[in-house]
Amino acid sequence: MSNESESVIMEIRAGAGGEEAALFVADLYRMYSRYALGQGWRQDVLDSRPSELGGYKEIVFELSGKEAFSKMQYEGGVHRVQRIPKTEKQGRVHTSTASVAVLSKPQEAQIKMNPADIKIEVCKATGPGGQNVNKRMTAVRVIHLPTGMTVECHTERSLPQNKESAMSLLAAKLLEKQEMEQIGTLDEKRRAQIGWAKRAEKVRTYNFPQDRLTDHRVKKSFHNLEAIMDGKLDKLIQALN
């Protein structure tokens, strides 16, 4: 679906591969952050769940700026990495995955939420952030009662900030659900044309031993993975668009 929204919410979650998958999530987040920096976009982390070795089990962030959605919209799907993990003792190449979801941040008029449909729970934040964060009731869980959809935010140090982030994330997920239901009513040919962002679909392989990134949708490979992982995504994004 075409959308010229200037804000996009991205979720990256570790898939198969344990701790190596979590490290790959951190690498993807860094890649998108570096690209966003080069575009002059604003970045805000809405939620994150760090792993033991410095990766992320999950990270959710918002990018705001010129053409943010139109440039990021095709990043959704399963990203696969083939490399020798830091945790590998015998030098063997492992395959791990991470899933990327791309959500358009809705305008106020697009999603109207009835306060009676929203349940807000407050609890203690967990994870990094210092003892002060962990002892205070700053984490927020928001439940949309009609759908059962639940989102949590505990990244910020204040309750109002986490509540605002959680409500933004919930609105984006509800808009995605609405759009997917609309897609479901279309004929098969049109569904195929706009089905690139399906989360279960393997969209890209990052092969480090061969210094090659392959996007399976455009059937095209790109070399110099180090530069790509450092945020040099222009050629890739142009090919997808």
KELUM-580294 format. One line per 5 residues: their letters; for each residue x, y, z of N, C-alpha, C, O. Coordinates in steps of 0.05 Angstrom, whole numbers, plus 5000, padded with zeros to 4 digits. Layout:
! residues N
A> X Y Z X Y Z X Y Z X Y Z  ...;
//
This chain:
! residues 241
MSNES> 5017 4976 5000 5000 5000 5000 5017 5025 5000 5037 5027 5015  5010 5044 4984 5025 5069 4982 5019 5086 5007 4996 5088 5015  5039 5097 5019 5035 5113 5042 5058 5133 5044 5081 5125 5046  5052 5159 5043 5073 5179 5044 5077 5190 5072 5087 5213 5075  5070 5175 5092 5073 5183 5120 5102 5190 5125 5121 5177 5115;
ESVIM> 5107 5211 5141 5134 5219 5147 5145 5205 5172 5168 5211 5180  5130 5188 5184 5139 5173 5207 5134 5143 5203 5114 5135 5192  5153 5127 5212 5151 5098 5210 5160 5085 5236 5180 5093 5248  5146 5064 5245 5153 5049 5268 5164 5022 5259 5151 5008 5243  5187 5015 5268 5199 4989 5260 5204 4972 5284 5213 4981 5305;
EIRAG> 5198 4946 5281 5202 4926 5302 5222 4906 5291 5218 4895 5269  5243 4900 5306 5261 4878 5298 5262 4858 5321 5267 4865 5344  5257 4833 5314 5256 4811 5334 5275 4789 5327 5277 4781 5303  5288 4778 5347 5306 4755 5342 5289 4731 5335 5268 4726 5347  5298 4715 5315 5285 4691 5307 5302 4667 5314 5310 4664 5337;
AGGEE> 5306 4649 5295 5322 4625 5300 5351 4633 5303 5362 4650 5289  5364 4620 5323 5393 4624 5326 5402 4634 5354 5425 4639 5358  5383 4636 5372 5391 4642 5400 5405 4669 5403 5396 4689 5392  5427 4669 5417 5442 4693 5423 5453 4706 5397 5454 4731 5396  5460 4690 5378 5470 4701 5353 5448 4716 5338 5454 4737 5326;
AALFV> 5423 4707 5340 5401 4721 5327 5397 4748 5341 5391 4768 5328  5400 4749 5368 5398 4774 5383 5420 4794 5375 5415 4818 5373  5444 4784 5370 5466 4801 5361 5460 4812 5333 5467 4835 5327  5447 4795 5316 5440 4804 5289 5419 4826 5290 5420 4844 5274  5400 4824 5309 5380 4845 5313 5395 4872 5319 5387 4892 5308;
ADLYR> 5415 4871 5337 5430 4895 5343 5444 4906 5319 5446 4930 5315  5455 4888 5302 5468 4897 5277 5449 4910 5258 5455 4930 5245  5425 4899 5255 5404 4910 5238 5395 4938 5248 5392 4957 5233  5392 4939 5274 5384 4965 5286 5405 4986 5281 5399 5009 5274  5430 4979 5284 5452 4997 5279 5453 5006 5250 5457 5029 5243;
MYSRY> 5448 4986 5232 5447 4992 5203 5425 5013 5197 5431 5032 5182  5401 5009 5207 5380 5028 5202 5385 5054 5215 5378 5075 5204  5397 5054 5239 5403 5079 5253 5423 5096 5238 5420 5120 5235  5444 5082 5227 5464 5097 5211 5452 5108 5186 5458 5131 5178  5434 5093 5173 5421 5103 5149 5403 5127 5156 5404 5147 5142;
ALGQG> 5388 5125 5178 5370 5146 5186 5386 5172 5192 5378 5194 5186  5409 5168 5205 5427 5191 5211 5435 5205 5186 5435 5230 5185  5442 5190 5166 5450 5201 5140 5427 5216 5126 5432 5234 5110  5403 5207 5131 5379 5220 5119 5370 5244 5135 5353 5259 5126  5382 5248 5158 5373 5271 5175 5347 5265 5190 5333 5284 5198;
WRQDV> 5340 5239 5194 5315 5232 5207 5319 5232 5237 5341 5228 5247  5297 5237 5251 5297 5235 5281 5293 5205 5288 5278 5191 5274  5306 5196 5309 5303 5168 5318 5294 5168 5347 5304 5183 5364  5274 5151 5353 5265 5148 5381 5261 5118 5386 5245 5105 5372  5274 5107 5406 5270 5079 5414 5244 5078 5431 5243 5092 5452;
LDSRP> 5225 5062 5423 5200 5060 5438 5201 5037 5459 5189 5039 5480  5215 5016 5452 5218 4994 5471 5241 4976 5463 5248 4975 5439  5253 4963 5482 5275 4944 5475 5278 4923 5497 5272 4928 5520  5287 4900 5489 5293 4878 5507 5321 4867 5502 5324 4850 5485  5341 4878 5516 5369 4870 5511 5374 4841 5518 5360 4829 5534;
SELGG> 5393 4829 5504 5402 4802 5510 5427 4803 5527 5439 4824 5531  5436 4780 5536 5459 4779 5554 5485 4788 5542 5502 4799 5556  5489 4783 5516 5515 4789 5503 5515 4815 5488 5533 4820 5472  5496 4832 5494 5496 4859 5481 5478 4861 5456 5479 4882 5443  5463 4841 5450 5444 4842 5428 5416 4851 5438 5413 4861 5460;
YKEIV> 5396 4846 5422 5369 4852 5429 5351 4828 5422 5352 4818 5400  5335 4819 5441 5314 4800 5435 5293 4814 5418 5280 4801 5400  5289 4840 5423 5270 4855 5408 5276 4885 5412 5285 4893 5434  5273 4901 5391 5275 4930 5393 5254 4943 5375 5250 4934 5352  5241 4963 5386 5220 4977 5371 5228 5007 5371 5234 5018 5392;
FELSG> 5228 5019 5347 5237 5047 5345 5222 5061 5323 5211 5049 5305  5222 5088 5326 5208 5105 5307 5228 5122 5292 5246 5133 5304  5224 5124 5266 5240 5142 5249 5222 5163 5237 5200 5157 5226  5230 5188 5240 5213 5210 5230 5230 5229 5212 5252 5237 5219  5218 5236 5189 5232 5254 5171 5223 5250 5143 5204 5235 5137;
KEAFS> 5235 5264 5124 5227 5264 5096 5229 5236 5084 5251 5224 5084  5207 5226 5073 5205 5200 5059 5213 5177 5077 5221 5156 5067  5209 5179 5103 5217 5157 5121 5202 5132 5115 5213 5110 5114  5175 5134 5112 5160 5110 5106 5165 5099 5078 5169 5075 5075  5166 5117 5058 5169 5107 5031 5196 5093 5026 5198 5076 5010;
KMQYE> 5216 5101 5041 5242 5088 5038 5245 5063 5055 5260 5045 5048  5230 5061 5077 5233 5038 5095 5211 5017 5091 5213 4995 5102  5191 5023 5074 5167 5005 5073 5173 4977 5065 5157 4958 5072  5194 4972 5049 5199 4945 5039 5220 4930 5056 5230 4909 5047  5226 4940 5080 5246 4926 5097 5233 4903 5113 5247 4887 5125;
GGVHR> 5206 4902 5112 5192 4882 5128 5196 4854 5117 5198 4850 5093  5198 4834 5136 5201 4806 5128 5222 4793 5145 5232 4805 5165  5230 4769 5138 5250 4754 5152 5277 4759 5139 5281 4755 5115  5296 4768 5155 5324 4773 5147 5341 4751 5157 5340 4744 5181  5357 4739 5140 5373 4715 5147 5403 4722 5146 5412 4735 5126;
VQRIP> 5418 4714 5166 5447 4720 5166 5462 4694 5166 5455 4675 5181  5484 4692 5150 5502 4669 5150 5530 4680 5156 5541 4695 5141  5540 4672 5179 5567 4681 5188 5577 4664 5211 5562 4647 5222  5602 4668 5218 5613 4654 5242 5607 4671 5266 5617 4693 5268  5590 4662 5284 5582 4678 5307 5605 4682 5327 5624 4666 5327;
KTEKQ> 5603 4703 5342 5623 4708 5363 5623 4685 5384 5643 4680 5397  5600 4672 5386 5597 4650 5406 5607 4624 5395 5608 4604 5410  5616 4622 5370 5625 4597 5357 5654 4592 5363 5671 4609 5357  5660 4569 5374 5688 4562 5382 5703 4548 5360 5728 4549 5360  5689 4536 5341 5703 4519 5321 5703 4531 5293 5710 4518 5273;
GRVHT> 5695 4556 5291 5697 4570 5265 5676 4562 5244 5680 4566 5221  5654 4551 5253 5633 4542 5235 5614 4565 5228 5608 4581 5245  5605 4565 5204 5585 4585 5195 5557 4577 5205 5549 4554 5201  5543 4595 5218 5516 4589 5227 5496 4606 5212 5503 4627 5200  5471 4597 5211 5449 4612 5199 5430 4620 5220 5420 4603 5235;
STASV> 5424 4646 5222 5405 4656 5242 5386 4675 5228 5391 4684 5205  5364 4682 5241 5344 4700 5229 5334 4721 5248 5336 4718 5273  5324 4742 5237 5310 4763 5252 5287 4772 5235 5289 4773 5210  5265 4779 5247 5241 4789 5232 5239 4819 5236 5242 4829 5258  5233 4832 5214 5229 4861 5214 5200 4867 5207 5190 4857 5187;
AVLSK> 5187 4883 5223 5160 4893 5216 5161 4923 5213 5174 4937 5228  5148 4933 5192 5148 4961 5186 5119 4971 5189 5101 4962 5174  5115 4990 5207 5088 5000 5212 5087 5030 5206 5104 5045 5214  5067 5038 5191 5062 5066 5186 5050 5078 5211 5031 5068 5222  5062 5101 5221 5050 5114 5244 5025 5130 5234 5027 5147 5217;
PQEAQ> 5002 5123 5245 4977 5135 5234 4974 5164 5242 4984 5173 5263  4961 5179 5224 4952 5206 5231 4929 5203 5250 4916 5182 5251  4923 5224 5265 4902 5222 5286 4875 5214 5274 4860 5199 5286  4869 5223 5250 4843 5217 5237 4841 5188 5228 4819 5178 5225  4864 5174 5225 4863 5147 5214 4853 5126 5234 4839 5108 5227;
IKMNP> 4861 5130 5259 4854 5111 5280 4843 5126 5304 4857 5142 5316  4817 5121 5310 4805 5133 5333 4801 5111 5354 4787 5091 5348  4812 5115 5378 4809 5095 5399 4791 5105 5421 4795 5127 5431  4771 5090 5427 4753 5096 5449 4767 5091 5476 4776 5069 5480  4769 5111 5493 4782 5107 5519 4771 5083 5534 4785 5070 5550;
ADIKI> 4745 5077 5530 4733 5054 5544 4744 5027 5534 4741 5007 5548  4756 5028 5510 4767 5003 5499 4796 4998 5507 4808 4978 5500  4807 5017 5522 4836 5016 5529 4839 5010 5559 4828 5023 5576  4856 4990 5565 4863 4984 5593 4893 4988 5596 4909 4978 5580  4900 5005 5615 4928 5011 5620 4938 5000 5646 4926 5005 5667;
EVCKA> 4960 4985 5645 4971 4973 5669 4999 4985 5673 5014 4988 5654  5006 4990 5698 5032 5002 5704 5048 4982 5722 5036 4970 5740  5074 4978 5715 5090 4960 5731 5118 4970 5732 5125 4990 5720  5135 4956 5747 5163 4964 5749 5178 4957 5724 5175 4936 5712  5195 4976 5715 5212 4971 5692 5233 4951 5699 5242 4949 5722;
TGPGG> 5241 4935 5679 5262 4916 5683 5284 4920 5663 5280 4934 5643  5308 4908 5668 5330 4910 5649 5347 4934 5654 5346 4947 5675  5364 4941 5634 5384 4963 5637 5370 4990 5643 5346 4993 5637  5385 5008 5655 5373 5034 5661 5380 5044 5688 5373 5066 5696  5393 5027 5704 5401 5036 5731 5380 5028 5751 5357 5023 5745;
QNVNK> 5388 5028 5776 5371 5019 5798 5347 5038 5801 5325 5029 5808  5351 5064 5795 5329 5083 5798 5306 5076 5780 5282 5078 5788  5312 5067 5755 5291 5059 5736 5277 5034 5746 5252 5032 5745  5292 5015 5754 5281 4989 5761 5263 4990 5786 5245 4973 5788  5267 5009 5804 5252 5010 5828 5225 5025 5825 5207 5021 5840;
RMTAV> 5224 5041 5804 5200 5058 5801 5180 5045 5782 5187 5029 5765  5154 5052 5786 5133 5042 5769 5132 5058 5743 5116 5077 5741  5149 5051 5724 5151 5067 5699 5143 5052 5674 5137 5064 5654  5142 5025 5676 5135 5009 5652 5105 5010 5648 5089 5010 5667  5097 5010 5623 5068 5012 5616 5060 4990 5597 5074 4984 5578;
RVIHL> 5038 4977 5604 5026 4957 5586 4998 4967 5578 4982 4974 5595  4993 4969 5552 4967 4979 5542 4953 4956 5528 4965 4943 5510  4928 4951 5535 4913 4929 5523 4889 4941 5509 4873 4957 5520  4885 4934 5483 4862 4942 5468 4841 4920 5471 4843 4899 5459  4821 4925 5487 4802 4904 5496 4787 4891 5472 4783 4867 5473;
PTGMT> 4777 4906 5452 4762 4893 5431 4778 4872 5415 4767 4852 5406  4804 4877 5412 4821 4859 5396 4839 4841 5413 4849 4821 5403  4843 4849 5438 4862 4834 5455 4891 4842 5450 4909 4830 5461  4895 4861 5432 4923 4869 5425 4936 4882 5449 4924 4900 5462  4961 4874 5455 4976 4885 5478 5003 4896 5469 5017 4883 5453;
VECHT> 5010 4919 5479 5037 4930 5474 5049 4938 5501 5034 4946 5519  5075 4938 5503 5089 4946 5527 5111 4965 5520 5124 4962 5499  5116 4984 5538 5139 5002 5535 5151 5007 5562 5137 5014 5581  5177 5004 5564 5191 5009 5589 5218 5022 5585 5234 5023 5604  5223 5033 5561 5249 5043 5555 5254 5070 5568 5276 5075 5578;
ERSLP> 5234 5088 5569 5238 5115 5579 5239 5114 5610 5230 5095 5623  5249 5136 5621 5251 5138 5650 5226 5149 5663 5224 5148 5688  5207 5158 5648 5182 5169 5660 5158 5154 5650 5157 5144 5628  5138 5153 5668 5113 5139 5662 5098 5153 5638 5089 5139 5620  5096 5180 5637 5082 5193 5615 5095 5187 5588 5082 5183 5568;
QNKES> 5122 5186 5587 5136 5180 5562 5130 5152 5552 5125 5148 5529  5131 5133 5571 5125 5105 5563 5096 5102 5555 5090 5087 5536  5078 5116 5568 5050 5114 5560 5046 5125 5532 5032 5113 5516  5058 5148 5526 5056 5160 5500 5067 5141 5478 5055 5138 5457  5091 5129 5484 5103 5111 5465 5085 5086 5460 5081 5077 5438;
AMSLL> 5073 5076 5482 5056 5052 5480 5031 5058 5464 5023 5042 5448  5019 5081 5468 4995 5089 5453 5002 5092 5423 4986 5085 5406  5025 5104 5417 5033 5107 5388 5037 5079 5375 5028 5075 5353  5050 5061 5390 5054 5034 5379 5028 5019 5376 5025 5006 5355  5010 5022 5395 4984 5008 5392 4969 5019 5368 4957 5003 5353;
AAKLL> 4969 5045 5364 4955 5057 5341 4966 5047 5315 4951 5041 5296  4993 5044 5314 5006 5034 5289 4998 5005 5284 4994 4998 5261  4997 4989 5305 4989 4961 5302 4960 4958 5294 4953 4940 5278  4943 4975 5304 4915 4974 5297 4911 4982 5267 4895 4971 5253  4927 5002 5259 4926 5011 5231 4935 4988 5212 4924 4983 5191;
EKQEM> 4957 4974 5221 4967 4952 5205 4946 4930 5203 4941 4919 5181  4932 4924 5225 4911 4904 5225 4889 4912 5206 4879 4895 5191  4881 4937 5207 4860 4947 5189 4868 4944 5160 4852 4936 5143  4893 4951 5154 4903 4950 5126 4905 4921 5117 4898 4915 5094  4914 4902 5135 4916 4874 5127 4888 4862 5122 4885 4846 5104;
EQIGT> 4868 4871 5137 4841 4862 5132 4831 4872 5105 4817 4858 5091  4839 4896 5098 4831 4907 5072 4845 4892 5049 4833 4886 5029  4870 4885 5053 4885 4870 5033 4872 4843 5030 4871 4832 5007  4863 4831 5052 4850 4804 5050 4826 4804 5033 4818 4782 5024  4813 4827 5028 4789 4827 5011 4796 4830 4981 4778 4828 4964;
LDEKR> 4822 4835 4975 4829 4839 4947 4833 4813 4933 4836 4792 4946  4834 4813 4906 4838 4789 4891 4868 4781 4894 4885 4797 4902  4874 4756 4887 4900 4744 4891 4922 4760 4877 4944 4763 4888  4917 4769 4853 4938 4784 4838 4946 4809 4852 4970 4815 4855  4927 4825 4862 4933 4850 4875 4946 4844 4902 4963 4859 4911;
RAQIG> 4937 4823 4916 4950 4816 4942 4979 4810 4938 4996 4818 4955  4986 4796 4916 5014 4789 4911 5031 4814 4906 5054 4815 4914  5019 4834 4894 5033 4859 4888 5041 4874 4913 5061 4888 4914  5024 4872 4934 5029 4888 4958 5036 4870 4982 5035 4880 5005  5042 4845 4977 5048 4827 4998 5077 4825 5007 5084 4806 5021;
WAKRA> 5093 4843 4997 5122 4841 5003 5129 4843 5033 5149 4832 5041  5113 4857 5048 5120 4862 5076 5109 4840 5095 5109 4844 5119  5100 4818 5084 5091 4796 5102 5114 4787 5120 5136 4782 5110  5109 4784 5145 5131 4779 5164 5143 4751 5160 5166 4747 5166  5127 4732 5151 5137 4704 5149 5155 4700 5124 5168 4679 5122;
EKVRT> 5155 4719 5106 5169 4716 5081 5199 4722 5084 5206 4744 5094  5216 4704 5075 5245 4709 5075 5252 4729 5053 5248 4723 5030  5261 4753 5061 5265 4774 5041 5294 4778 5034 5300 4787 5012  5312 4771 5052 5340 4779 5048 5359 4760 5062 5353 4751 5084  5383 4755 5050 5404 4739 5063 5430 4756 5063 5438 4767 5043;
YNFPQ> 5441 4757 5087 5467 4771 5091 5488 4749 5094 5491 4737 5115  5504 4744 5073 5524 4723 5073 5552 4736 5078 5564 4747 5059  5561 4734 5102 5587 4747 5109 5611 4733 5097 5629 4747 5088  5613 4706 5097 5636 4693 5085 5640 4701 5056 5663 4702 5046  5618 4706 5041 5620 4713 5013 5617 4744 5008 5615 4753 4986;
DRLTD> 5615 4759 5030 5613 4788 5029 5591 4796 5010 5594 4813 4992  5567 4784 5014 5545 4788 4995 5518 4790 5009 5512 4774 5027  5502 4810 5001 5474 4811 5010 5457 4805 4986 5461 4817 4964  5438 4787 4989 5419 4781 4967 5391 4787 4976 5382 4778 4996  5378 4803 4959 5349 4808 4964 5334 4790 4946 5336 4791 4921;
HRVKK> 5318 4772 4958 5305 4751 4943 5281 4760 4927 5271 4746 4909  5271 4784 4933 5248 4794 4918 5255 4806 4891 5242 4802 4871  5278 4821 4891 5287 4833 4865 5308 4815 4852 5318 4821 4831  5314 4792 4866 5334 4773 4855 5360 4786 4847 5370 4783 4825  5370 4802 4866 5394 4817 4861 5413 4816 4885 5404 4816 4908;
SFHNL> 5439 4815 4880 5459 4814 4901 5475 4840 4902 5480 4853 4881  5484 4846 4926 5500 4870 4931 5525 4862 4947 5523 4846 4966  5548 4873 4940 5573 4866 4954 5581 4889 4973 5568 4910 4973  5602 4884 4988 5612 4903 5008 5592 4905 5032 5580 4925 5037  5589 4882 5045 5571 4880 5067 5578 4899 5090 5560 4910 5104;
EAIMD> 5604 4904 5094 5612 4921 5116 5600 4949 5113 5590 4961 5132  5601 4959 5088 5589 4986 5082 5559 4986 5086 5547 5004 5096  5546 4964 5076 5517 4962 5079 5509 4962 5108 5490 4976 5116  5523 4946 5125 5517 4944 5153 5523 4970 5167 5514 4975 5190  5538 4987 5155 5544 5014 5166 5524 5035 5156 5528 5059 5160;
GKLDK> 5503 5026 5143 5481 5044 5136 5481 5053 5107 5465 5070 5100  5498 5042 5090 5499 5050 5062 5477 5033 5047 5484 5013 5035  5453 5042 5049 5430 5027 5038 5418 5038 5013 5398 5028 5002  5429 5060 5002 5417 5074 4980 5411 5056 4956 5389 5056 4945  5431 5041 4947 5428 5024 4923 5406 5003 4928 5390 4997 4910;
LIQAL> 5406 4992 4952 5387 4971 4959 5359 4982 4959 5340 4970 4948  5355 5005 4972 5328 5017 4974 5318 5027 4946 5294 5025 4940  5337 5037 4929 5329 5044 4902 5320 5020 4886 5300 5022 4871  5333 4998 4889 5326 4973 4875 5298 4964 4883 5282 4955 4866  5292 4966 4909 5266 4956 4919 5243 4975 4911 5221 4966 4904;
N> 5249 5001 4910 5228 5020 4903 5223 5020 4873 5206 5035 4863;
//
